Amino acid sequence: MHYIFNDLYFPPVSQADEEGVLAVGGDLSPERLELAYKSGIFPWFNEGEPILWWAPDPRMVLFLDELIVSKSMRNILNRNLFKVTFNQDFAAVISNCQEIKREGQNGTWISNEMIEAYCHLHTEGIAKSVEVWQDEVLVGGLYGIDLGHVFCGESMFSKVSNASKVAFIALVDYLKKENYKLLDCQVYNPHLESLGCREIDREEFMSILKSK
């Protein structure tokens, strides 16, 4: 385990332990967060605990052409039940991601400190959001870090059925049009797998991340 103090650095991702933890400590300054994502690393920790920095192997990603949109989901999209916007209310999206209850989880890893840090990154154009509206009410969305060729998804929420899927699909459509190489989804979960995401070796992920 590597301990980070004031120096702005991270060890190589190959030094992460079997669970994917690379380092502990440091801060959530915009400079450190930007360096982390550019280095294939992300923070994930419980409030009140030291900051943990992760670089898991394997890595859950979506190759944009592999997105799976079910027939029922296509019908929902065609009915125009939702309106989608980009970067119109980042603070509301990340706050909802913090507050939403998730099955099998007690509390959230999105602390107030993290909200402040990512909102700062949003003002710098690095953190971005997708909002999903129904009758002018925010009902779903997601946010993440935009590296210009790779988008690092952080969290999403849904207050009505399928709203987060609408946000995800809209994001992928945008990334494809802008010729992004990858959507980083960090770690496996079955919901992401149902959308076409899959695990790849960390080495392959880093190779794509470092290519421009």
C-alpha positions as CSV (number, residue, x, y, z in Angstrom):
1,M,0.0,0.0,0.0
2,H,1.4,3.4,-1.0
3,Y,0.7,6.4,1.2
4,I,0.3,9.8,-0.4
5,F,0.9,13.0,1.5
6,N,1.4,16.4,-0.1
7,D,3.4,15.4,-3.2
8,L,1.3,15.5,-6.4
9,Y,2.1,12.0,-7.7
10,F,0.8,8.5,-8.0
11,P,2.7,5.2,-8.2
12,P,2.4,3.1,-11.4
13,V,-1.0,1.3,-11.6
14,S,0.8,-2.0,-11.8
15,Q,1.6,-1.6,-8.1
16,A,-2.1,-1.9,-7.1
17,D,-3.0,-4.8,-4.8
18,E,-5.2,-7.7,-5.8
19,E,-8.4,-5.7,-5.0
20,G,-7.3,-2.8,-7.1
21,V,-6.2,-0.4,-4.3
22,L,-3.2,1.6,-5.4
23,A,-2.7,4.3,-2.7
24,V,-4.2,5.9,0.3
25,G,-4.2,9.5,1.5
26,G,-3.7,12.8,-0.3
27,D,-6.5,15.1,-1.1
28,L,-9.3,15.8,-3.6
29,S,-7.7,18.9,-5.1
30,P,-8.6,19.5,-8.8
31,E,-5.0,19.0,-9.8
32,R,-4.8,15.6,-8.0
33,L,-8.1,14.4,-9.4
34,E,-7.2,15.3,-12.9
35,L,-3.8,13.6,-12.6
36,A,-5.5,10.5,-11.2
37,Y,-8.0,10.1,-14.1
38,K,-5.3,10.7,-16.7
39,S,-3.3,8.0,-15.0
40,G,-6.1,5.4,-14.9
41,I,-6.8,5.9,-11.2
42,F,-10.0,7.0,-9.4
43,P,-11.0,7.7,-5.8
44,W,-13.5,5.5,-4.0
45,F,-13.9,5.5,-0.2
46,N,-16.4,5.9,2.6
47,E,-17.0,9.2,4.2
48,G,-14.9,9.7,7.3
49,E,-12.2,7.2,6.1
50,P,-8.9,8.0,4.3
51,I,-9.1,8.5,0.6
52,L,-8.5,5.3,-1.3
53,W,-7.2,5.4,-4.9
54,W,-8.1,2.5,-7.2
55,A,-6.7,1.0,-10.4
56,P,-8.5,-2.3,-10.7
57,D,-7.6,-5.2,-13.0
58,P,-9.7,-6.1,-14.9
59,R,-11.4,-2.8,-15.8
60,M,-15.0,-2.5,-16.8
61,V,-15.4,-0.5,-20.0
62,L,-17.8,0.1,-22.9
63,F,-16.4,0.0,-26.5
64,L,-19.0,2.4,-27.9
65,D,-20.0,0.2,-30.9
66,E,-20.9,-2.5,-28.4
67,L,-23.7,-0.7,-26.7
68,I,-26.8,-2.9,-26.2
69,V,-30.2,-1.2,-26.6
70,S,-33.1,-3.6,-26.0
71,K,-36.2,-3.5,-28.2
72,S,-38.2,-2.3,-25.2
73,M,-35.7,0.5,-24.6
74,R,-35.8,1.5,-28.2
75,N,-39.6,1.8,-27.9
76,I,-39.2,4.1,-24.9
77,L,-36.7,6.3,-26.7
78,N,-39.0,6.5,-29.8
79,R,-41.9,7.7,-27.6
80,N,-39.9,10.8,-26.5
81,L,-41.0,10.4,-22.9
82,F,-37.8,12.2,-21.7
83,K,-35.8,15.3,-22.6
84,V,-32.0,15.0,-22.3
85,T,-29.6,17.8,-21.7
86,F,-25.8,18.0,-21.2
87,N,-24.1,20.1,-18.4
88,Q,-27.3,22.0,-17.5
89,D,-27.4,21.1,-13.8
90,F,-24.2,19.3,-12.8
91,A,-24.7,20.1,-9.1
92,A,-28.2,18.6,-9.0
93,V,-27.0,15.4,-10.8
94,I,-24.2,14.7,-8.4
95,S,-26.4,15.6,-5.4
96,N,-29.0,13.1,-6.6
97,C,-26.3,10.4,-7.1
98,Q,-25.3,11.0,-3.5
99,E,-28.9,10.8,-2.1
100,I,-30.4,7.9,-4.2
101,K,-30.8,4.7,-2.3
102,R,-29.0,1.7,-3.9
103,E,-29.8,-1.9,-3.4
104,G,-27.3,-3.7,-1.2
105,Q,-25.5,-0.5,-0.1
106,N,-25.6,1.4,3.2
107,G,-25.0,5.1,2.5
108,T,-22.9,6.4,-0.3
109,W,-19.3,7.0,-1.2
110,I,-20.1,10.4,-2.6
111,S,-19.3,12.7,0.3
112,N,-19.9,16.4,0.5
113,E,-16.1,16.8,0.0
114,M,-16.3,14.9,-3.2
115,I,-19.3,16.9,-4.4
116,E,-17.4,20.1,-3.8
117,A,-14.3,18.7,-5.6
118,Y,-16.2,17.5,-8.7
119,C,-18.3,20.7,-8.9
120,H,-14.9,22.5,-9.1
121,L,-13.8,20.2,-11.9
122,H,-17.1,21.0,-13.6
123,T,-16.4,24.7,-13.6
124,E,-13.1,23.9,-15.3
125,G,-14.8,21.8,-18.0
126,I,-13.4,18.5,-16.9
127,A,-16.4,17.0,-15.0
128,K,-19.6,16.8,-17.1
129,S,-23.1,15.7,-16.6
130,V,-26.1,14.3,-18.5
131,E,-29.6,15.3,-17.3
132,V,-32.8,13.5,-18.0
133,W,-36.1,15.4,-17.5
134,Q,-39.7,14.4,-17.5
135,D,-42.3,17.2,-17.4
136,E,-39.5,19.7,-16.5
137,V,-38.5,17.6,-13.5
138,L,-35.0,16.1,-13.2
139,V,-35.6,12.3,-13.0
140,G,-32.3,10.8,-14.0
141,G,-28.7,11.5,-15.0
142,L,-25.1,10.7,-14.7
143,Y,-21.7,12.4,-14.3
144,G,-18.1,11.7,-15.0
145,I,-14.7,13.0,-16.1
146,D,-14.1,14.0,-19.7
147,L,-10.5,13.3,-20.9
148,G,-11.3,14.2,-24.5
149,H,-10.9,10.7,-25.9
150,V,-12.1,8.6,-22.9
151,F,-15.0,9.5,-20.7
152,C,-14.7,8.1,-17.2
153,G,-18.2,7.5,-15.8
154,E,-18.6,8.0,-12.1
155,S,-22.2,7.5,-11.0
156,M,-25.8,7.7,-12.2
157,F,-29.2,7.9,-10.7
158,S,-32.8,7.2,-11.7
159,K,-36.0,8.4,-10.0
160,V,-38.3,6.8,-12.6
161,S,-37.8,3.6,-14.6
162,N,-35.2,3.7,-17.4
163,A,-34.2,7.3,-16.8
164,S,-30.5,6.4,-16.1
165,K,-30.5,4.2,-19.1
166,V,-31.7,7.1,-21.3
167,A,-28.8,9.2,-19.9
168,F,-26.3,6.4,-20.6
169,I,-27.5,5.9,-24.2
170,A,-27.5,9.6,-24.8
171,L,-23.9,9.9,-23.5
172,V,-22.7,7.0,-25.7
173,D,-24.4,8.5,-28.8
174,Y,-22.6,11.8,-28.1
175,L,-19.2,10.1,-27.5
176,K,-19.5,8.1,-30.8
177,K,-20.2,11.3,-32.8
178,E,-17.2,13.0,-31.2
179,N,-15.0,9.9,-31.9
180,Y,-14.2,9.0,-28.3
181,K,-12.4,5.7,-27.9
182,L,-14.0,4.4,-24.7
183,L,-16.4,4.8,-21.9
184,D,-14.7,3.8,-18.6
185,C,-17.1,2.2,-16.2
186,Q,-14.5,1.2,-13.6
187,V,-15.7,-2.0,-12.0
188,Y,-18.1,-4.8,-13.0
189,N,-21.8,-4.8,-12.2
190,P,-24.5,-6.8,-14.0
191,H,-26.5,-3.7,-15.0
192,L,-23.5,-2.3,-16.9
193,E,-23.0,-5.7,-18.5
194,S,-26.6,-5.7,-19.7
195,L,-25.8,-2.5,-21.6
196,G,-22.8,-4.0,-23.4
197,C,-20.0,-3.2,-21.0
198,R,-17.3,-5.8,-20.5
199,E,-14.1,-6.3,-18.6
200,I,-10.6,-5.9,-20.2
201,D,-7.1,-6.2,-18.8
202,R,-5.8,-3.1,-17.0
203,E,-2.9,-3.1,-19.4
204,E,-5.2,-2.8,-22.4
205,F,-7.2,-0.1,-20.7
206,M,-4.0,1.9,-20.0
207,S,-2.8,1.5,-23.6
208,I,-6.1,3.1,-24.8
209,L,-6.0,5.8,-22.1
210,K,-2.5,6.8,-23.1
211,S,-3.3,6.9,-26.8
212,K,-4.6,10.2,-28.2
